[in-house]
Every structure is written in structure tokens, then in C-alpha cells.
Amino acid sequence: MISIIVAIADNYAIGCKNQLLWHISEDLQYFKRVTNGHPVLMGWNTWESIGKVLPNRRNMIVSRTPASAPGAEVFLSIPDALAAIEQNVNGQNGDGDGQKDQEVFIIGGGEIYRQFLPLADRLYLTLVHTSIEEADTFFPEIDFSQWREIFRESHPRGEKFDHPFDFVVLERL
């Protein structure tokens, strides 16, 4: 199963200058809880912005140019990364001993999200109810008619964040 996890503003903004737009501790805790124990796949810029291996997760990076990323696997293309995931799910020998229900999380950035949105089975959205006009990276527009909401948790504000936000999980119809 391919899942996307992302925090987006009302105007679909997700980043500026290779950084997140906000620090919402509840969202960071949610991200950790949801992705823990699962593979995470990201682009090179996201890898650089995180700056370290995310523990207890298979860290996978898609980059057009091979580079060293200690503790992570680097793939030159999305098809290469998908093949590696499929091989792991089906067992190394193709014998089906792998975890059939393995959920892989796409964690950014903008171009990786754009390429994976048509392939995604599930979206884990943190809808941050503000617009960030100075953003330079945006999530692709979501056609909500293709998705069914299966979970929502609303927060009027964070402990240290002044805007309301919702955790929403959507499954493709």
C-alpha cells in the first residue's frame, strides 16, 4: 500500500526554502506514530532537510544523481524504488514470505508528492488552517471526489501553534 503523509496549508503550501512552514509538535508526534516501523520514501531535498536517518524505518531516497546517504538507500528512479519495495514485500526470493500488507509512506517533497499522488492508496493529511503566501513548494491539488474520509481529528490550536489543524485520513475510492 502506498500512502502519502503531508501537512498542507489551505493554499496547498508545504514548504519554503527546503524547510517546513511550521513547527506543530502534535503533527510531528503524529508523523512519528503513523510512520514508525514502515518504509519512508522521500526526495533528496527532503532527506537533506531532515538531516538524519529516521529511526525504526526503512529510509529510501529517490535522487537523479547517485549520492551517499549513510543509513538510507538511494534509488535513481521511482520505478527502481517501487521495485525494491515490491521485492521486500514479496520476500527476497519472490516466495511471498514478506509482509503483504506493508504500507510505504511517501514523505516529500513537492515533486515526489506530485509523482506519487496518482499511485497513492491512502492520504494522511494534516490540514493546517492558514495560508502561507511566501511558500515555494506546494502539494498538488487533491480531487476529493476520488477519496473517502475514514478518519478526522480536529484541533482548535496546538500547544505551541496558534492555528487550527485537522488530522485527516483519506482512502482512494
Buried (B, 14 or more C-beta within 10 A) or exposed (E): BBBBBBBBBEEBBBBEEEEBBBEBEBBEEBBEEBBEEBBBBBBBBBBBBBEEBBEEBBBBBBBEEEEEBEEBBBBEEBEBBBEBBEEBBBEEEEEEEBEEEBBBBBBBBBBBBEBBBEEBEBBBBBBBBBEBEEBEBBBBEBEEEEBEEEEEEEBEEBEEBEBBBBBBBBBEE
